[in-house]
Amino acid sequence: MTPTKLVVRGAKAIPLAIGESILHAAMANGVALDHACGGVCACSTCHVKITKGGDCFSAASEDELDQLDEARDVGLESRLGCQAKLLRAPADGTVEITIPTWNVNAVREGAGH
């Protein structure tokens, strides 16, 4: 079976396997997606918007929804990249996400100090 193609607006298309999170696929393929908590649903820095194929992903947990309450510009298509796992391939084999441009950690360890 051909892997699902995850199209990251403004970046590139990368493979996304069934059961894989958006964050894992991004990290494995060189797409910058912040994850200050290490991908354990303890922050909202990996906030993405699934603009196509959102129904193919796992449902958001209460913990994820609580973290999204802290994110900026949250909408119905908002998910945490560390929690959104692909459950099934979309009919056309493609899902699309947007990583908000403001969703970048301004403070990183060792940056500018």
C-alpha positions in Angstrom: 0.0 0.0 0.0 1.3 3.4 -0.9 1.8 5.7 2.1 -0.4 8.6 2.6 1.1 11.9 1.4 1.1 14.7 4.0 1.3 18.0 2.3 2.7 20.7 4.6 1.7 24.1 3.1 4.8 26.2 2.5 7.1 23.3 3.0 6.9 19.9 1.2 5.0 16.7 0.8 6.2 13.9 3.1 5.0 10.3 3.8 2.6 9.6 6.7 2.0 6.0 7.7 -1.2 4.7 9.3 -0.8 5.1 13.1 1.9 7.8 12.7 1.5 11.2 14.3 1.9 14.4 12.3 4.8 15.4 14.6 6.6 12.1 14.1 6.3 12.3 10.3 7.5 16.0 10.4 10.5 15.2 12.5 11.5 12.2 10.5 11.4 14.2 7.3 13.1 17.4 8.2 9.9 19.6 8.6 10.3 22.1 11.4 7.4 21.7 13.9 8.0 22.9 17.4 7.3 20.6 20.3 8.6 22.2 23.5 7.2 19.4 25.7 8.8 16.6 23.6 5.5 15.6 22.1 3.7 14.4 25.2 0.6 16.7 25.0 1.9 19.1 27.7 2.0 22.3 25.6 0.5 23.6 22.4 3.6 24.4 20.4 2.9 21.7 17.8 -0.5 23.2 16.9 -1.3 22.6 13.3 -4.4 23.0 11.1 -5.6 20.0 9.2 -7.1 21.6 6.1 -7.8 18.4 4.2 -8.4 14.8 5.4 -9.1 15.7 9.0 -11.6 12.9 9.3 -8.9 10.4 8.7 -7.2 11.2 12.0 -7.7 10.0 15.6 -10.2 12.0 17.6 -8.9 14.7 20.0 -8.7 13.7 23.6 -9.7 15.9 26.5 -6.1 16.5 27.3 -5.4 17.7 23.7 -8.5 20.0 23.8 -7.3 21.5 27.1 -3.9 22.2 25.5 -5.5 23.7 22.4 -7.3 26.1 24.7 -3.9 27.7 25.3 -3.0 28.0 21.6 -3.6 31.1 19.4 -6.1 31.1 16.4 -7.7 27.7 17.2 -10.4 26.6 14.9 -12.3 23.4 14.1 -9.4 22.1 12.1 -6.9 22.7 14.9 -4.9 19.7 16.3 -1.7 19.1 18.1 0.7 17.4 15.8 1.9 15.1 18.6 -1.6 13.7 19.1 -3.1 13.6 15.6 -2.5 10.1 14.3 -3.6 8.9 10.9 -6.2 6.1 11.3 -7.0 5.5 7.7 -5.8 6.6 4.3 -8.0 9.2 2.5 -9.5 8.2 -0.8 -7.1 10.3 -2.8 -4.1 9.5 -0.6 -3.4 13.0 0.5 -3.9 15.0 3.7 -2.9 18.7 4.0 -1.9 20.7 7.0 -0.8 24.3 7.7 1.7 25.1 10.4 0.8 28.6 11.6 3.8 30.9 11.0 3.4 32.4 14.5 3.6 28.9 16.1 7.4 29.0 16.5 9.1 29.0 19.9 10.7 32.4 20.4 12.8 31.1 23.2 15.0 28.0 22.6 17.7 26.5 24.8 20.9 28.4 24.1 19.4 30.8 21.5 21.0 34.2 21.7 22.5 33.7 25.2 
